[in-house]
């Protein structure tokens, strides 16, 4: 009799998550997928599909037990990361501590942990989504302007507003915007961190046996014409000096240790402040969106999707050691400056030779919305350059080199 096939529970079947389902099957695992959307593409790849919400912990636990899974993976999903840790902890499967994942997944808990453990941290206060604008305004007293108001359980810069003045009308609009993206109805108000480096440091790291073994630190591209809050890609190398990079790495490892994180891919967003200190915007308990793991796999030669699946199944035999590369690459998220019918992308001749992969989320004729969150991306483009100087010169003109046609 042959060896019984092990099963893995995959939480989420979106376009970005299909690669994890395919990888699990490639590695010989039986794939059990849960997603509440009836039209998710992952259902056509998985062996078994349940149309259920991945945020319903008890339902996911029930399915995991019924299917006899040996591992759980919430690939590139913030909301499902908590469910993943809960189910795995209940069943004694490989996981990071649920309490630590909760801290990483809820922004006001994260800020509290940073402050308690001596990490650089802006002044912050948790406020209810049901609070009045006057109450939120009062909570900002004693904070240095500008301040930022955002949901504590959202990602992709959804629901975020930077407030330059203590104006009750502006606070009311920000409150309504943040509340519209909040599931737990808790918001966080915090000081805006003034950067001493021109870009947010982003990317992913991979932890094995409590130690960061894979360093995929890049820097975020933003569209200043659309407010500059939502990432529109990642560039490598980041541009940090050796001293700045060492400080960022030291803080990330210290945070991993403080939370007893044992394994897995973590999404990083750090600002190097005017004081030279690294300030965490977040450390996500999952692989990054915008296909960051694919970009970093291109860079390192290490298949991070495979590593995610293997480690979730308790197989830590795969080496994930990576420190740096001499390649010059970036991703770019084509996005609409206004809502309308998508007609397609138009590339300037000088950018086309650098494009080595195109992934589209939207077909011509579909309706697209003005880009104010990662959920409104049209696709993602992968580019490679001969030098940092060439990359920077072309990135400065990306809006004209890659045109998004909207009727």
C-alpha positions in Angstrom: 0.0 0.0 0.0 1.3 3.4 -0.9 2.1 6.2 1.6 -1.0 8.2 2.5 -1.1 11.6 0.9 -0.9 14.5 3.3 -3.4 17.4 3.0 -2.8 21.1 3.4 -5.5 23.7 4.2 -5.1 26.8 2.1 -6.9 29.9 3.2 -7.7 32.0 0.2 -7.9 31.4 -3.5 -7.3 34.8 -5.1 -5.2 35.4 -8.2 -2.1 36.0 -6.1 -2.8 32.9 -4.0 -3.2 30.4 -6.8 0.6 29.9 -7.0 0.6 28.5 -3.5 -2.1 26.0 -4.4 -0.2 24.9 -7.5 3.0 24.6 -5.5 1.4 22.5 -2.8 0.1 20.1 -5.5 3.5 20.1 -7.2 5.0 19.0 -3.9 2.5 16.1 -3.7 0.1 17.4 -1.1 -3.7 17.2 -1.4 -5.0 20.7 -1.4 -8.1 21.8 0.5 -9.1 25.4 -0.3 -11.4 27.8 1.5 -12.6 31.1 0.1 -15.9 32.9 0.5 -16.0 34.3 -3.0 -17.9 32.1 -5.5 -15.7 33.2 -8.4 -12.2 32.8 -6.9 -9.8 31.3 -9.4 -8.2 29.0 -6.8 -11.1 26.6 -6.7 -10.2 25.4 -10.2 -6.8 24.4 -9.0 -7.5 22.8 -5.6 -8.5 19.2 -5.0 -11.2 20.2 -2.6 -13.0 23.5 -2.3 -15.3 25.0 0.4 -17.0 28.3 -0.2 -16.6 29.6 3.4 -15.1 32.7 4.9 -11.4 32.3 6.0 -12.1 34.6 8.9 -14.5 32.2 10.4 -12.1 30.4 12.8 -14.5 27.7 14.0 -15.6 26.8 10.5 -12.0 26.6 9.3 -11.2 24.4 12.3 -14.1 22.2 11.6 -13.0 21.8 8.0 -9.4 21.2 9.0 -10.4 18.4 11.3 -12.8 16.8 8.8 -10.2 16.8 6.1 -7.4 15.6 8.4 -4.9 18.3 7.3 -1.3 18.2 8.3 -0.7 22.0 7.8 -2.4 25.3 7.3 -1.3 28.2 5.1 -2.7 31.7 4.7 -0.5 32.7 1.8 -0.3 36.5 1.4 -3.5 37.2 3.4 -3.6 39.4 6.5 -7.2 38.5 7.6 -6.6 34.8 7.3 -3.2 34.8 9.1 -5.1 34.9 12.5 -7.3 32.0 11.5 -4.3 30.1 10.2 -2.5 30.4 13.6 -5.7 29.6 15.5 -6.5 26.4 13.6 -2.9 25.2 13.6 -2.5 25.9 17.3 -5.8 24.0 18.1 -4.6 21.0 16.1 -1.0 21.0 17.2 0.2 21.8 13.7 3.3 23.9 12.7 2.5 27.6 13.5 3.8 30.8 15.1 2.1 31.6 18.5 -1.5 32.9 18.0 -0.8 35.7 20.5 2.1 36.9 18.5 0.2 36.8 15.2 -2.6 38.8 16.8 -0.1 41.4 17.9 1.3 41.6 14.3 -2.2 41.7 12.8 -3.8 44.4 14.9 -2.1 47.8 14.6 -2.9 49.2 18.1 -1.7 45.9 19.7 1.5 46.1 17.6 2.2 49.7 18.6 1.7 48.7 22.3 4.1 45.8 21.9 6.7 48.1 20.3 6.5 50.7 23.0 6.5 48.0 25.8 9.6 46.3 24.4 11.7 49.5 23.7 11.4 49.7 20.0 11.3 53.2 18.3 7.6 54.0 18.1 5.5 57.2 17.4 2.9 58.4 19.9 -0.3 56.5 19.2 -3.8 56.0 20.6 -6.5 53.5 19.8 -9.9 55.1 19.0 -13.3 53.6 18.3 -14.7 53.6 14.8 -17.9 54.8 16.5 -16.2 57.9 18.1 -17.0 61.4 17.0 -14.6 63.6 15.1 -14.4 65.8 18.2 -13.3 62.8 20.3 -10.6 61.7 17.8 -9.5 65.4 17.5 -9.1 65.5 21.3 -7.1 62.2 21.2 -4.6 63.9 18.9 -3.7 66.6 21.5 -0.2 66.1 22.6 0.8 64.4 19.3 3.1 66.2 16.8 1.4 67.0 13.5 0.9 65.6 11.0 -1.0 62.6 12.4 -2.3 59.5 10.6 -5.7 57.8 11.2 -6.1 54.2 9.9 -7.9 50.9 10.6 -6.1 48.5 12.9 -7.0 45.4 10.9 -6.6 46.5 7.3 -3.7 46.3 4.9 -2.6 47.7 1.5 -2.9 51.3 2.8 -6.7 51.0 2.7 -8.5 53.5 4.9 -5.4 55.6 5.7 -5.5 59.4 5.9 -2.7 61.9 6.8 -4.0 64.9 8.7 -1.9 68.0 8.5 -4.1 70.2 10.7 -6.4 69.8 13.7 -9.6 70.5 11.7 -12.8 68.8 12.8 -14.2 68.5 9.3 -11.0 66.8 8.0 -11.0 64.5 11.0 -14.7 63.6 10.3 -13.8 62.6 6.7 -10.8 60.6 7.8 -12.9 58.9 10.5 -15.5 57.9 8.0 -12.8 56.6 5.5 -11.0 54.6 8.2 -14.2 53.1 9.6 -15.3 51.9 6.2 -12.3 49.5 6.1 -12.5 48.4 9.7 -13.8 45.0 10.6 -13.0 45.1 14.3 -14.2 48.7 14.7 -10.9 49.9 16.3 -8.8 52.6 14.7 -5.4 53.9 15.5 -4.3 57.5 15.5 -0.6 58.1 15.5 2.1 60.6 14.8 3.3 60.7 11.2 7.0 59.5 11.1 9.2 62.0 9.4 11.5 60.1 7.2 15.3 60.6 6.9 15.3 58.3 3.9 13.2 59.1 0.8 11.3 55.8 0.6 9.6 53.3 2.9 11.7 50.1 3.3 9.5 47.1 2.3 9.8 43.6 1.1 9.8 40.2 2.9 12.1 38.2 5.2 11.9 34.5 6.0 12.5 33.1 9.4 13.8 29.6 10.1 14.1 28.3 13.7 13.6 31.8 15.1 16.3 33.4 13.0 15.9 35.6 9.9 17.7 33.6 7.2 16.3 35.4 4.1 16.7 39.1 3.8 14.5 40.5 1.0 14.6 44.2 1.9 13.7 46.6 -0.9 12.2 50.0 -0.9 8.6 51.0 -1.9 7.6 53.0 -4.9 4.7 55.4 -4.4 2.6 57.5 -6.7 2.9 61.0 -5.2 0.2 62.2 -7.6 -2.3 59.9 -5.9 -1.3 60.9 -2.3 1.8 58.8 -1.9 0.4 56.3 0.6 -0.2 53.2 -1.5 2.8 51.2 -2.7 3.0 50.9 -6.5 5.9 48.5 -6.6 9.2 47.6 -4.9 12.8 48.3 -6.1 16.0 46.4 -5.4 18.5 47.5 -4.2 16.7 49.6 -1.6 19.3 52.4 -1.6 20.0 52.2 2.1 23.5 52.8 3.3 25.4 49.8 4.9 24.9 51.5 8.3 21.2 52.0 7.7 20.7 48.5 6.5 22.5 47.0 9.5 20.2 49.0 11.8 17.1 47.9 10.0 18.2 44.2 10.1 19.0 44.4 13.8 15.6 45.8 14.7 13.8 43.2 12.6 15.6 40.3 14.2 15.0 41.8 17.7 11.3 42.0 16.9 11.1 38.5 15.6 12.8 37.3 18.8 10.6 39.4 21.1 7.5 37.7 19.6 9.0 34.1 19.6 8.3 33.8 15.8 9.6 30.4 14.7 9.3 30.2 11.0 7.8 31.6 7.8 7.7 34.6 5.5 7.0 38.0 7.0 6.1 41.2 5.2 8.1 44.3 6.3 7.4 48.0 6.2 9.9 50.2 8.0 10.7 54.0 7.9 14.1 55.2 8.7 13.4 58.3 10.7 15.1 61.7 10.7 16.9 60.5 13.8 18.3 57.5 11.9 16.3 55.0 13.8 14.2 52.4 12.0 10.4 52.7 12.8 8.1 49.8 12.1 5.0 50.5 10.1 4.2 46.8 10.2 5.6 43.3 10.3 2.9 41.2 8.6 2.6 37.6 9.7 2.4 36.5 6.0 4.1 36.8 2.7 3.7 40.2 1.0 1.2 41.2 -1.6 1.9 42.5 -5.1 3.7 39.2 -5.8 6.7 40.2 -3.6 7.6 36.5 -3.0 7.8 36.0 -6.8 10.0 39.1 -7.2 12.3 37.9 -4.4 12.5 34.4 -5.8 13.6 35.9 -9.1 16.3 37.9 -7.2 17.6 35.1 -4.9 17.0 31.9 -6.9 15.1 30.6 -3.8 11.5 29.7 -4.4 9.7 31.4 -1.5 6.3 30.0 -2.4 7.8 26.5 -2.1 9.4 27.5 1.3 6.0 28.7 2.5 4.3 25.5 1.7 7.1 23.2 3.0 7.5 25.0 6.4 3.7 25.1 6.9 3.7 21.4 6.5 6.6 21.0 9.1 9.3 20.4 6.5 12.2 22.7 7.4 14.8 21.0 5.3 14.7 23.6 2.5 17.5 26.2 2.9 16.2 29.8 2.7 19.6 31.5 3.2 19.9 34.8 1.3 21.6 38.1 2.1 22.1 40.2 -1.0 22.3 40.2 -4.8 23.9 42.5 -7.4 20.8 42.4 -9.6 18.8 45.6 -10.2 15.0 44.9 -10.4 11.7 46.3 -9.6 8.0 45.7 -9.8 5.5 48.3 -10.9 1.7 48.2 -10.3 -0.2 49.8 -13.2 -3.1 51.8 -11.8 -5.8 54.2 -12.8 -5.8 57.8 -11.9 -9.6 57.9 -12.5 -12.4 55.4 -12.6 -13.7 54.2 -16.0 -13.6 51.3 -18.5 -10.1 49.8 -18.8 -8.8 49.9 -22.4 -5.3 48.5 -21.9 -1.7 49.3 -21.2 0.6 51.3 -23.6 4.3 50.9 -23.3 7.0 53.3 -24.5 9.7 51.6 -26.6 12.4 52.4 -24.2 10.7 50.6 -21.3 9.8 47.4 -23.1 13.2 45.8 -23.2 13.3 45.9 -19.4 9.9 44.1 -18.9 10.3 40.4 -18.2 7.0 39.4 -16.8 3.4 40.8 -16.9 0.6 39.7 -14.7 -2.8 41.3 -15.3 -5.7 41.2 -12.9 -8.1 43.2 -15.2 -9.2 42.5 -18.8 -9.9 45.2 -21.3 -13.5 46.4 -21.0 -13.7 45.9 -17.3 -14.5 48.8 -15.0 -11.5 50.0 -12.9 -11.5 52.5 -10.0 -9.2 55.3 -9.1 -6.3 53.8 -7.3 -6.4 54.4 -3.5 -5.7 51.0 -2.2 -3.8 47.8 -3.2 -7.2 46.1 -4.0 -7.6 48.4 -7.0 -4.4 47.4 -8.8 -4.8 46.5 -12.5 -1.9 44.1 -12.6 1.8 43.9 -11.8 4.8 44.3 -14.1 8.3 42.9 -13.4 11.3 44.8 -14.7 15.1 44.3 -14.8 17.8 47.0 -15.4 21.5 47.2 -16.1 22.3 49.6 -13.3 20.7 51.5 -10.4 21.2 54.8 -12.3 19.2 53.4 -15.3 16.5 52.1 -13.0 16.1 55.4 -11.2 16.1 57.5 -14.4 13.3 55.3 -15.9 11.3 55.1 -12.6 11.2 58.8 -12.5 9.2 58.8 -15.7 7.2 55.6 -15.2 3.9 57.4 -15.4 4.7 58.5 -19.0 6.5 55.3 -20.0 3.6 53.0 -19.0 0.2 54.5 -19.8 -3.0 53.1 -18.3 -5.8 53.8 -20.9 -9.2 54.4 -19.3 -12.3 55.5 -21.2 
